[in-house]
Amino acid sequence: MKLAVDPYMLRRTPLLELPGVVAELGYRYIELSPREDFLPFFVHPRAGRDQIAAFRRELAAADVELASVLPLYRWSGPDEDARQAAVRYWKRAVQVAVDLGCDVMNSEFNGRPESAEASEAQFWRSLEELLPVFEREGVRLVLEPHPDDFCEDGRAAVDLVRGIDSDLVSFLYCAPHTFHQGGDLADVMRYAGPLLTQLHLADSFDHTGSSGLRYIVNPPGSTARVHQHLDVGQGEVDWDLFFATLAEVGFDGIATVCVFAWEERARESLVSNREKVQEYMRKHGLDS
């Protein structure tokens, strides 16, 4: 298992200093999430060849590797012009990942839950254009159902990934989204089986508790999706069950600490979460 860190809380760290900081925090792997100066959210990558080459040198110097690259684009949205733009951005992002020496990319389904059928049709249209690119470049794609995507349920997302029917496409289980995926983390991970190749590790509270009133969002009837990416142990994810199930299914993929809640103590948080995850891994006989 590769234990990685999402450095979003460190996004103000200059790109070329990031590998050294990650190494200081005790991580050997990075899941490179969006940064305004490299792969921004929802728009064309800003990465250029010199910047890519320099970043790759700094990764090697720090003895840190990219476990995966995470772009986010509106490739399943109902607007066709936006979808076509997202496909162009994806193609460039794949090339950036290849130039960085990374052969895994992960992302979200995107789209709109109130237009799920139309969004899924756009998703398949985008895949028809992009799967040949992933195949040509030998890059794996790992997908997760995110709150407010056209597909939010864990088992439904596994079915969708299975329906893509490609050896290069697999499933990511995001622990802080547990309570938006149906709430039964063990069931979803067992259902995914060998399709489960990547994890996001952070904690969250169960918004479905207290008759659905644990979180109150105004105005009543709001469709807002609320969740957190807290330190492991601060929420209601059952971490012993989580890691026991990983051991049961023989998980041997990428596990990324993706805590976002504590930028004022980002380094302390990321070190503490690495230590907690490693403790659970040892407890349940998982190697990193």
Long-range contacts (C-beta under 8 A, 24 or more apart in sequence): 1-251, 1-252, 1-253, 1-254, 1-255, 1-281, 1-286, 1-287, 1-288, 2-28, 2-29, 2-67, 2-253, 2-254, 2-255, 2-288, 3-27, 3-28, 3-29, 3-255, 3-256, 3-257, 3-274, 3-277, 3-278, 3-281, 3-288, 4-29, 4-30, 4-31, 4-67, 4-68, 4-254, 4-255, 4-256, 4-257, 5-29, 5-30, 5-31, 5-256, 5-257, 5-258, 5-270, 5-274, 6-30, 6-31, 6-33, 6-70, 6-200, 6-256, 6-257, 6-258, 6-260, 7-32, 7-33, 8-33, 8-34, 8-258, 8-260, 9-259, 9-260, 9-262, 9-263, 9-266, 9-269, 9-270, 10-266, 10-267, 10-270, 11-35, 11-36, 15-51, 15-55, 16-54, 16-55, 16-58, 17-58, 18-58, 19-55, 19-58, 19-59, 19-61, 19-62, 19-64, 20-58, 20-61, 20-62, 21-267, 22-62, 22-64, 23-62, 23-63, 23-64, 25-267, 25-270, 25-271, 25-274, 26-271, 26-274, 27-64, 27-257, 27-270, 27-274, 28-63, 28-64, 28-65, 29-64, 29-65, 29-66, 29-67, 29-254, 30-59, 30-64, 30-65, 30-66, 30-67, 31-66, 31-67, 31-68, 31-69, 31-70, 31-106, 31-254, 31-256, 31-258, 32-66, 32-68, 32-69, 32-70, 32-100, 32-102, 33-70, 33-258, 34-70, 34-71, 34-72, 39-69, 39-71, 39-93, 39-96, 41-72, 42-72, 42-73, 42-74, 42-86, 43-89, 44-85, 44-88, 44-89, 44-92, 45-71, 45-89, 45-92, 45-93, 45-96, 47-96, 49-99, 52-96, 52-99, 52-100, 53-99, 55-100, 56-99, 56-100, 56-101, 59-100, 66-97, 66-100, 66-101, 66-102, 67-102, 67-104, 67-254, 67-256, 68-102, 68-104, 68-105, 68-106, 68-142, 68-198, 68-254, 68-256, 69-93, 69-96, 69-97, 69-100, 69-102, 69-104, 69-105, 69-106, 70-105, 70-106, 70-107, 71-105, 71-107, 72-107, 72-108, 72-110, 73-107, 73-110, 74-110, 75-110, 75-122, 75-123, 75-126, 75-130, 76-109, 76-110, 76-111, 76-119, 76-120, 76-122, 76-123, 76-126, 76-149, 76-150, 77-110, 77-111, 77-112, 77-119, 77-122, 78-111, 78-112, 78-115, 78-118, 78-119, 78-122, 80-122, 83-122, 83-125, 83-126, 86-126, 87-126, 87-129, 87-130, 90-126, 90-130, 90-133, 91-130, 91-133, 94-130, 94-133, 94-134, 94-137, 94-139, 95-137, 97-139, 98-137, 98-139, 102-139, 103-137, 103-138, 103-139, 103-140, 104-139, 104-140, 104-142, 104-198, 104-254, 105-134, 105-139, 105-140, 105-141, 105-142, 106-141, 106-142, 106-143, 106-144, 106-172, 106-198, 107-141, 107-142, 107-143, 107-144, 108-143, 108-144, 108-145, 108-146, 108-149, 109-143, 109-144, 109-145, 109-146, 109-149, 109-150, 109-151, 109-157, 109-160, 110-146, 110-149, 110-150, 111-149, 111-150, 111-151, 112-148, 112-150, 113-148, 113-149, 113-150, 113-152, 113-223, 114-223, 115-150, 116-150, 116-151, 119-150, 120-150, 120-151, 120-160, 123-150, 127-164, 131-164, 131-166, 131-168, 131-169, 134-166, 134-168, 134-169, 135-166, 135-168, 139-168, 140-168, 140-169, 140-170, 140-197, 141-168, 141-169, 141-170, 142-169, 142-170, 142-171, 142-172, 142-197, 142-198, 142-254, 143-169, 143-170, 143-171, 143-172, 144-171, 144-172, 144-173, 144-174, 144-177, 144-198, 144-200, 145-177, 145-180, 145-181, 146-174, 146-177, 147-177, 147-180, 147-225, 147-227, 148-225, 152-180, 152-181, 152-225, 153-181, 153-182, 154-181, 154-182, 154-184, 154-187, 154-188, 154-191, 154-192, 155-182, 155-187, 155-188, 155-191, 157-181, 158-188, 158-191, 158-192, 158-195, 161-192, 161-195, 162-195, 170-195, 170-196, 170-197, 170-198, 171-195, 171-196, 171-197, 171-198, 172-196, 172-197, 172-198, 172-199, 172-200, 173-198, 173-199, 173-200, 174-199, 174-200, 174-258, 175-199, 175-200, 175-201, 175-202, 175-203, 175-204, 175-237, 175-242, 176-200, 176-202, 176-203, 176-204, 176-227, 176-228, 176-229, 176-230, 176-235, 176-237, 176-258, 177-204, 177-227, 178-204, 178-206, 178-237, 179-204, 179-205, 179-206, 179-207, 179-208, 179-227, 179-236, 180-207, 180-225, 180-227, 183-208, 185-237, 185-238, 185-241, 185-242, 185-245, 186-241, 186-242, 186-245, 189-245, 189-246, 189-249, 189-251, 190-245, 190-248, 190-249, 192-249, 193-249, 196-249, 196-251, 196-253, 197-253, 197-254, 198-253, 198-254, 198-255, 198-256, 199-246, 199-251, 199-253, 199-254, 199-255, 199-256, 200-256, 200-258, 201-232, 201-255, 201-256, 201-257, 201-258, 201-259, 201-273, 201-277, 202-228, 202-229, 202-230, 202-231, 202-232, 202-257, 202-258, 202-259, 202-260, 202-261, 202-273, 203-228, 203-229, 203-230, 203-231, 203-232, 203-233, 203-234, 203-235, 203-236, 203-237, 203-239, 204-228, 204-229, 204-230, 204-235, 204-236, 204-237, 205-235, 205-236, 206-236, 209-236, 228-261, 229-258, 229-259, 229-260, 229-261, 230-259, 230-261, 231-259, 231-261, 231-262, 231-269, 231-272, 231-273, 231-276, 232-259, 232-273, 232-276, 232-277, 232-280, 233-276, 239-280, 240-280, 240-283, 240-284, 242-280, 243-280, 243-281, 243-283, 243-284, 243-286, 244-284, 246-284, 246-286, 247-284, 247-285, 247-286, 251-286, 255-288
